[in-house]
Amino acid sequence: MTQAPAPGWFPDPDGSGRQRWWDGRQWSDATSPLPGTTGTSAGRDTAGSASPQVDKQQWSRSVLLVCGAVVAVMVLIGLVVSFFSPSSPDDSAGAAASDSSAAAAVDQSRLDRSSYANLDDRSLSMVLRDPEAEKGRRVVLYGEVTQFDTITGPELFMAQVAGAPSDAGYTNSILVRLRDAAVARDVVEDDLVTLYVELDGVQSYENRLGQETQAAVVWANIVEVTSPR
């Protein structure tokens, strides 16, 4: 009867090119490079095991780079198209309608007498001292038209005003602008009037004596003649 070899490393009977451990009775699963080929075998094993992983990582990076580039190009194309694409007629019409509605609402509010504040003479003096700071404020003024002729034109007149009707006369000079000349169609010089106005700062003008001066300027939205000349 043939005696089994003692335990040890022997060339792998499976032909793997490595050596396999014989435990004295049977072949084990343990293998190692053949003597003298450790570097070559190890290098071959390392390459064999690492190469697929490296290829997989490189492939994943390539896919991510390509996807990123595609997304960037699509975003750029979208921006260019949206920039150069003209607005549709519906969009333009909608915007115009919205603007028209807003303008109509503002115009309607200017005819609401309750939106104008009454001022006493002291408060009016403080307002007229710095009309630039009061731009847009709506107030009621009482006064007398002092100039409304070919020099001022149909959309501007001058007046002396106060915060309340006065029998003693009016001393605060203002320039009164008209958005619509029809508002003052029945107004002439020396008329006593009630003005519903929006303050609009200061304006320079040349008086009848040819002198350059300044006065508060207002937009008159409602003009009522309280006492004709």
C-alpha positions as CSV (number, residue, x, y, z in Angstrom):
1,M,0.0,0.0,0.0
2,T,1.4,3.4,-1.0
3,Q,1.9,5.8,1.9
4,A,0.4,9.3,1.4
5,P,2.9,12.2,1.2
6,A,3.6,14.1,4.3
7,P,1.8,17.5,4.7
8,G,3.3,20.3,2.6
9,W,3.1,22.5,-0.4
10,F,3.0,20.8,-3.8
11,P,2.3,21.9,-7.4
12,D,-1.5,22.3,-7.8
13,P,-2.9,19.2,-9.4
14,D,-5.6,21.4,-10.9
15,G,-3.0,23.1,-13.1
16,S,-3.5,26.6,-11.8
17,G,0.3,27.3,-12.0
18,R,0.4,27.7,-8.2
19,Q,1.2,25.3,-5.3
20,R,-1.6,23.9,-3.1
21,W,-1.4,22.7,0.5
22,W,-1.6,19.0,1.1
23,D,-2.7,18.2,4.7
24,G,-1.5,14.6,4.6
25,R,-4.9,13.2,3.6
26,Q,-6.4,15.6,1.0
27,W,-5.9,18.8,-0.9
28,S,-6.9,22.0,1.0
29,D,-8.2,25.3,-0.5
30,A,-5.1,27.1,0.5
31,T,-2.8,28.0,-2.4
32,S,0.3,30.1,-2.8
33,P,2.7,31.2,-5.7
34,L,5.2,28.7,-6.8
35,P,8.7,29.4,-5.5
36,G,10.6,31.7,-7.8
37,T,7.4,33.1,-9.4
38,T,6.0,35.0,-6.4
39,G,6.4,38.4,-8.0
40,T,5.0,37.3,-11.4
41,S,2.1,35.4,-9.9
42,A,1.3,38.1,-7.4
43,G,1.5,40.8,-10.1
44,R,-0.7,38.7,-12.3
45,D,-3.2,38.1,-9.5
46,T,-3.2,41.7,-8.5
47,A,-3.7,42.9,-12.0
48,G,-6.4,40.3,-12.5
49,S,-8.3,41.4,-9.4
50,A,-7.8,45.2,-9.6
51,S,-8.2,45.8,-13.3
52,P,-12.0,45.2,-13.4
53,Q,-12.5,47.5,-10.4
54,V,-10.3,50.2,-11.9
55,D,-12.2,49.9,-15.2
56,K,-15.5,50.1,-13.4
57,Q,-14.5,53.3,-11.6
58,Q,-13.2,54.9,-14.8
59,W,-16.4,54.0,-16.6
60,S,-18.5,55.5,-13.8
61,R,-16.5,58.7,-13.8
62,S,-16.9,58.9,-17.6
63,V,-20.6,58.4,-17.4
64,L,-21.0,61.1,-14.8
65,L,-18.9,63.6,-16.8
66,V,-20.9,62.9,-19.9
67,C,-24.2,63.3,-18.0
68,G,-23.0,66.6,-16.5
69,A,-22.0,67.9,-19.8
70,V,-25.3,67.0,-21.4
71,V,-27.3,68.7,-18.5
72,A,-25.1,71.9,-18.8
73,V,-25.7,72.1,-22.6
74,M,-29.4,71.7,-22.1
75,V,-29.6,74.4,-19.5
76,L,-27.5,76.7,-21.7
77,I,-29.8,76.1,-24.7
78,G,-32.9,76.8,-22.6
79,L,-31.5,80.1,-21.4
80,V,-30.6,81.2,-24.9
81,V,-34.0,80.2,-26.3
82,S,-35.9,82.0,-23.5
83,F,-33.7,85.1,-24.0
84,F,-34.3,85.4,-27.7
85,S,-37.9,84.2,-27.8
86,P,-40.3,87.1,-28.3
87,S,-43.2,87.3,-25.8
88,S,-46.4,85.8,-27.1
89,P,-49.2,88.1,-28.1
90,D,-51.2,86.7,-25.2
91,D,-48.5,87.6,-22.7
92,S,-48.2,91.1,-24.1
93,A,-52.0,91.6,-24.1
94,G,-52.2,90.4,-20.5
95,A,-49.5,92.8,-19.4
96,A,-51.1,95.7,-21.2
97,A,-54.4,94.9,-19.7
98,S,-52.9,94.7,-16.2
99,D,-51.2,98.0,-16.7
100,S,-54.4,99.6,-18.0
101,S,-56.4,98.3,-15.0
102,A,-53.8,99.6,-12.6
103,A,-53.8,103.0,-14.3
104,A,-57.6,103.1,-14.3
105,A,-57.7,102.3,-10.6
106,V,-55.3,105.2,-9.8
107,D,-57.2,107.6,-12.0
108,Q,-60.4,106.6,-10.2
109,S,-58.9,107.1,-6.8
110,R,-57.9,110.7,-7.7
111,L,-61.6,111.5,-8.0
112,D,-62.3,110.3,-4.5
113,R,-62.6,113.4,-2.4
114,S,-62.3,111.4,0.8
115,S,-58.7,110.6,-0.1
116,Y,-57.6,114.2,0.3
117,A,-56.6,115.6,3.7
118,N,-57.7,119.0,5.1
119,L,-54.9,121.1,6.5
120,D,-55.0,124.1,8.8
121,D,-52.9,127.1,7.8
122,R,-50.0,126.1,10.2
123,S,-49.8,122.6,8.7
124,L,-50.0,124.0,5.2
125,S,-47.1,126.4,5.9
126,M,-45.0,123.4,7.1
127,V,-45.9,121.4,4.0
128,L,-45.0,124.3,1.6
129,R,-41.7,124.9,3.5
130,D,-40.4,121.5,2.1
131,P,-42.8,120.4,-0.7
132,E,-40.2,117.9,-2.0
133,A,-40.6,115.9,1.1
134,E,-44.4,115.8,0.7
135,K,-44.5,114.5,-2.9
136,G,-47.5,112.5,-3.6
137,R,-49.5,113.7,-0.6
138,R,-53.1,114.5,-1.3
139,V,-54.6,117.7,0.3
140,V,-57.4,120.1,-0.1
141,L,-56.5,123.8,-0.8
142,Y,-58.7,126.9,-0.9
143,G,-57.6,130.0,-2.8
144,E,-57.7,132.4,-5.7
145,V,-56.5,132.0,-9.2
146,T,-54.0,134.7,-9.9
147,Q,-52.8,133.9,-13.4
148,F,-54.4,131.7,-16.1
149,D,-53.6,133.1,-19.5
150,T,-51.7,132.5,-22.7
151,I,-48.4,132.7,-20.8
152,T,-49.3,129.8,-18.5
153,G,-51.2,127.9,-21.2
154,P,-54.3,125.7,-20.7
155,E,-52.7,123.1,-18.4
156,L,-51.1,125.4,-15.8
157,F,-52.2,128.3,-13.7
158,M,-51.0,130.1,-10.6
159,A,-52.9,130.5,-7.4
160,Q,-52.7,132.0,-3.9
161,V,-54.0,129.4,-1.4
162,A,-54.6,128.6,2.3
163,G,-55.8,125.6,4.3
164,A,-59.3,127.0,4.7
165,P,-61.5,129.6,2.9
166,S,-60.5,133.1,4.0
167,D,-62.1,136.6,3.6
168,A,-58.7,138.2,4.4
169,G,-57.1,136.9,1.2
170,Y,-54.5,134.2,0.5
171,T,-50.7,134.4,0.7
172,N,-49.2,131.1,-0.3
173,S,-48.3,131.0,-4.0
174,I,-48.4,127.7,-5.9
175,L,-48.2,126.5,-9.4
176,V,-51.2,124.3,-10.4
177,R,-50.7,121.7,-13.1
178,L,-53.6,120.0,-14.9
179,R,-53.4,116.4,-16.2
180,D,-56.6,117.2,-18.2
181,A,-57.3,120.8,-19.2
182,A,-61.0,120.0,-19.1
183,V,-60.8,119.9,-15.3
184,A,-60.3,123.7,-15.3
185,R,-62.4,124.5,-18.4
186,D,-64.6,127.0,-16.5
187,V,-61.8,128.6,-14.4
188,V,-60.5,132.1,-15.1
189,E,-58.3,134.5,-13.2
190,D,-59.6,135.9,-9.9
191,D,-61.9,133.0,-9.4
192,L,-62.1,131.6,-5.9
193,V,-61.6,127.8,-6.0
194,T,-61.3,124.6,-4.0
195,L,-58.5,122.4,-5.2
196,Y,-58.0,118.7,-4.6
197,V,-54.3,118.3,-5.3
198,E,-51.3,116.0,-5.1
199,L,-48.1,117.7,-4.0
200,D,-45.3,117.4,-6.6
201,G,-42.3,119.3,-5.2
202,V,-40.9,122.6,-6.3
203,Q,-40.7,124.3,-9.7
204,S,-38.9,127.5,-10.9
205,Y,-40.8,130.0,-13.0
206,E,-40.6,133.5,-14.3
207,N,-43.2,135.9,-12.8
208,R,-44.9,138.8,-14.6
209,L,-42.1,141.1,-13.6
210,G,-39.6,138.8,-15.4
211,Q,-38.0,137.6,-12.2
212,E,-37.0,134.0,-11.6
213,T,-38.6,132.5,-8.6
214,Q,-39.7,129.2,-7.1
215,A,-43.0,127.9,-5.8
216,A,-44.5,124.6,-4.7
217,V,-46.1,122.7,-7.6
218,V,-49.2,120.5,-7.4
219,W,-51.3,118.4,-9.7
220,A,-55.0,119.4,-9.5
221,N,-57.3,116.5,-10.0
222,I,-60.5,118.3,-9.0
223,V,-61.1,122.0,-9.4
224,E,-64.3,123.5,-8.0
225,V,-65.2,127.2,-8.6
226,T,-66.7,128.4,-5.3
227,S,-67.0,132.1,-6.3
228,P,-66.7,133.2,-9.9
229,R,-65.1,136.5,-10.7
